[in-house]
Amino acid sequence: MKNFILLAIVFFIQQELFSQDISGNWLSEDTSRIYSIYKTRNSYEAKIFSSSRENDKEGILIIRKAKKKKNKYKGIIIAVDDGLERSVIITTDRKKVNTLKLKIRRLIIFPVTIYWHKQTVGQNS
């Protein structure tokens, strides 16, 4: 019985470690954008917090209706350039701490994967 309780505690600790909260500021792979992810009433949304790209506007909604299901967040990502909406699955990368993995369905067979990195103090602020 003690082993079962210990195993259950280890399992729940592991789940907590790998179910990182996605709220906060995240840098694009090329660090040209900072996205702000925040919790709404029933889901998560993301907006462009700041950008060094010429045609970007701060405050534009990028992700909407991202809801947590197990260790994933499923929602809609909106392309900045043309406004097209596609499904996105957001997970934390277990190999890279403070990294989000976004898998975007562009074509049925070929999803695109991008990474966002947690913004640290003084980083592109």
N, C-alpha and C positions, 0 to 999 in steps of 0.2 A: 504494500500500500504506500509506503514511504517513497519507493522508487517511482510509482505512478504519479504521485503528487510532485516530486522533483522534476519528472519528465514534462508534466503539464506546465510547471512554472517556466522551465527552459523554453518550451514551445511558445508561450505567450510573450516572453521577453524577446525571442527571435522575431516574432511577428511584429512587435512594436518597433524594433530596430529597422526592419525592412519596409515598414509602412510609413515612410517619411512624410511629413506634412508638406504639401506642395505650395502653400501660401508663401508669399514673399516676392523679392525681386530676383529675376533670372536673366542672365546674359545669353544672347544668341551665340552660336559657335564662333562667328567672326567678331564678336563683341561690339558690333555696330548698333545693336538694339538692347534695351533693357525692358523686359516685360514684367509687369506687376500682376501676380496671381493673387486673387482674394476670394474668400468664401462669400457666397450670397446665401439666401435663405435655404435653398435646397441643393445647391451645386457650387461649382467654382467657375470663375470667369478670369480672363486675362486681357489686359490692355497694354498698349505701348506706353511705357513710362517715359522713355527718352530714346532718341535715335540720332545717329550721325548720318543717316541716309537722307539724301536731298528731298525726296518726294514723300517721306513719312510724316505723319501728323501724330503728335502725342495725344493719348486718350482714345485712340481707335481700338475698338473691340476686336480681339484676335481669337479668343477661345470663349465659347459659351456652353452652358448646360453640361459641364463636365461633372459627372457623378461617379462617386467611388463605388466600385464593385470588386470586392475582395481586395487585391493589392494593385488594382488598376483604376484609372479614371477614364471613363468613356464620354466623349463629347463631340463638339463641332469646332473645327478650326476654320477661320475665315482668311482667305488670301488678301494681303494688303493691296496688291496691284489691281486685281480684277473683282474682288469681293466674292469669289466663288467659295462655297462652303463644302467642306469634306469632313468625313468622320476622322476622329483622332483617338488614339489610345495612348494615355500617358502613364508611364511607369517610372519608378526610381531605378537607377542603374546600380545593381548590387556590387559591381566591380569598381565603380567610380563613385566615391562619396560626394554628395551634394550635386548630383547630376540627374536631370530628367531626360528620359528617352521618349520622344514623341514619334509614334508611328502613324503616318498619314496615308490614307487610301486615295491615291491619285488614279491608279488603274487597278482593276480587279486583281491582276496577277502581281503587279509590282508596287508594293507599298514603299514609301519613302520614309527613312528614319533620320530624324535630326536630334541634336542634343542641346539642351539648355543647361547652363551652369549657374549655381547659386551665387549671387552677388555677395561679395564680402565687403567689409567696411573699407572705404577708400578706393574701391575698384570701379572705375568708369562712372563715378557718381557725379 
